[in-house]
Amino acid sequence: MRKQSYLVKLDMSRCLIVYYSLGGTTERIANKISEGLETKGYEVDTYNIKDGSVPPIDNYDLLGIGAPAYFFASPFIITDYLKSLQKLNIPYFSFVVYGVIIGDAGNQIRKKLNKRGGKDVGYYKCNGEGNFFGYIKRGVQTYPSHPEDEDLEEAKNFGESIKSNIDDEGYKPEDFDEKPGLIYRIERFTTQKWFVQKFYYRFFKVNKSKCTKCGICVDSCPTKNISMETNEFPKFGNNCISCFNCELKCPEEAIKSCMDWKIFSPFMAYNVRKIPKIPSIEMVKVKLNKGKIERIE
Ligand SMILES: Cc1cc2nc3c(=O)[nH]c(=O)nc-3n(C[C@H](O)[C@H](O)[C@H](O)COP(=O)(O)O)c2cc1C
């Protein structure tokens, strides 16, 4: 979703929030933070980076970056955007939504922006409904219906607090998140951009006897990486960000990807076995039915 205010009031500070959200959870947090900032007199423009290009940051006084955790890291679509930024002469804040283990998702964003000279004036994180195909297909969904009202209220309060953090010269940024454990670091290594965009993307397979050419995979891809000519089967380009939404949403289960390879199974099985043993993690059992996630308890 893109929200832009065309009313420019010269006496107002302007904030640009750039986020990536596929399932809508990060978007809900972005909108609440924006509300909080507005109560403190900011004029805020919010952009979901998957929906198109983002304006240059030159006309803004504050930058916000938001992302879900993807494989214990920040999604490529966000890290690529951060790489495209030159020197950052304005303060920034960041926020991350995550389904189980945040890993280095927030750390990566903050380190990249610090490196560009940005002043860190706030970091917010909360759980969001898990939409990772690898777990859903194994019958587990974490934090269903999150963020909850409490998280949204906190996000709004966070937005309100940013102005005073900027004004406070002694403001100390939040600590970085704990580094992910070894097994998660291995998982992250195997899902890094180079492997995905040079290698794994070639292995999306469409079962031609199941595919009805409905185009749901084309519409569900956040980077418009799937094309389908009239009466053709879907074709996959190399701008894949490994969200596996095409495979998740396919009503005929006609798409198979590297997520179905045996080498990834031990990681997925390890995580899915571990989740129910940690009482603090909210989870429900689910099944995939024609591309829809259904709760079974
Ligand atoms: C491909 C993929 C990888 C994910 N990896 C992680 C992860 O490493 N750690 C985690 O806690 N959640 C992970 N998640 C869960 C998302 O962070 C969570 O579902 C988030 O709420 C999605 O945000 P969105 O609704 O704004 O797209 C992953 C989800 C997807 C789709």
Ligand as a Chemical Component Dictionary entry (heavy atoms), coordinates in Angstrom:
data_LIG
# 
_chem_comp.id                   LIG 
_chem_comp.type                 NON-POLYMER 
_chem_comp.pdbx_formal_charge   0 
_chem_comp.three_letter_code    LIG 
# 
loop_
_chem_comp_atom.comp_id 
_chem_comp_atom.atom_id 
_chem_comp_atom.alt_atom_id 
_chem_comp_atom.type_symbol 
_chem_comp_atom.charge 
_chem_comp_atom.model_Cartn_x 
_chem_comp_atom.model_Cartn_y 
_chem_comp_atom.model_Cartn_z 
_chem_comp_atom.pdbx_ordinal 
LIG C1  C1  C 0 10.371 -16.577 3.407  1  
LIG C2  C2  C 0 10.090 -16.256 4.840  2  
LIG C3  C3  C 0 11.095 -16.388 5.771  3  
LIG C4  C4  C 0 10.846 -16.086 7.110  4  
LIG N1  N1  N 0 11.878 -16.182 8.013  5  
LIG C5  C5  C 0 11.657 -15.847 9.306  6  
LIG C6  C6  C 0 12.719 -15.891 10.233 7  
LIG O1  O1  O 0 13.865 -16.178 9.920  8  
LIG N2  N2  N 0 12.468 -15.593 11.523 9  
LIG C7  C7  C 0 11.216 -15.241 11.934 10 
LIG O2  O2  O 0 11.036 -14.983 13.127 11 
LIG N3  N3  N 0 10.186 -15.171 11.063 12 
LIG C8  C8  C 0 10.380 -15.454 9.763  13 
LIG N4  N4  N 0 9.358  -15.362 8.855  14 
LIG C9  C9  C 0 8.033  -14.924 9.322  15 
LIG C10 C10 C 0 7.792  -13.453 9.001  16 
LIG O3  O3  O 0 8.788  -12.637 9.557  17 
LIG C11 C11 C 0 6.419  -13.056 9.555  18 
LIG O4  O4  O 0 5.458  -13.902 8.987  19 
LIG C12 C12 C 0 6.066  -11.612 9.275  20 
LIG O5  O5  O 0 4.930  -11.298 10.051 21 
LIG C13 C13 C 0 5.734  -11.367 7.826  22 
LIG O6  O6  O 0 5.551  -9.975  7.612  23 
LIG P1  P1  P 0 4.529  -9.390  6.522  24 
LIG O7  O7  O 0 3.147  -9.882  6.923  25 
LIG O8  O8  O 0 4.630  -7.919  6.684  26 
LIG O9  O9  O 0 4.945  -9.870  5.196  27 
LIG C14 C14 C 0 9.554  -15.659 7.518  28 
LIG C15 C15 C 0 8.539  -15.533 6.575  29 
LIG C16 C16 C 0 8.808  -15.814 5.249  30 
LIG C17 C17 C 0 7.701  -15.652 4.244  31 
# 
loop_
_chem_comp_bond.comp_id 
_chem_comp_bond.atom_id_1 
_chem_comp_bond.atom_id_2 
_chem_comp_bond.value_order 
_chem_comp_bond.pdbx_ordinal 
LIG C1  C2  SING 1  
LIG C2  C3  SING 2  
LIG C2  C16 DOUB 3  
LIG C3  C4  DOUB 4  
LIG C4  N1  SING 5  
LIG C4  C14 SING 6  
LIG N1  C5  DOUB 7  
LIG C5  C6  SING 8  
LIG C5  C8  SING 9  
LIG C6  O1  DOUB 10 
LIG C6  N2  SING 11 
LIG N2  C7  SING 12 
LIG C7  O2  DOUB 13 
LIG C7  N3  SING 14 
LIG N3  C8  DOUB 15 
LIG C8  N4  SING 16 
LIG N4  C9  SING 17 
LIG N4  C14 SING 18 
LIG C9  C10 SING 19 
LIG C10 O3  SING 20 
LIG C10 C11 SING 21 
LIG C11 O4  SING 22 
LIG C11 C12 SING 23 
LIG C12 O5  SING 24 
LIG C12 C13 SING 25 
LIG C13 O6  SING 26 
LIG O6  P1  SING 27 
LIG P1  O7  DOUB 28 
LIG P1  O8  SING 29 
LIG P1  O9  SING 30 
LIG C14 C15 DOUB 31 
LIG C15 C16 SING 32 
LIG C16 C17 SING 33 
# 
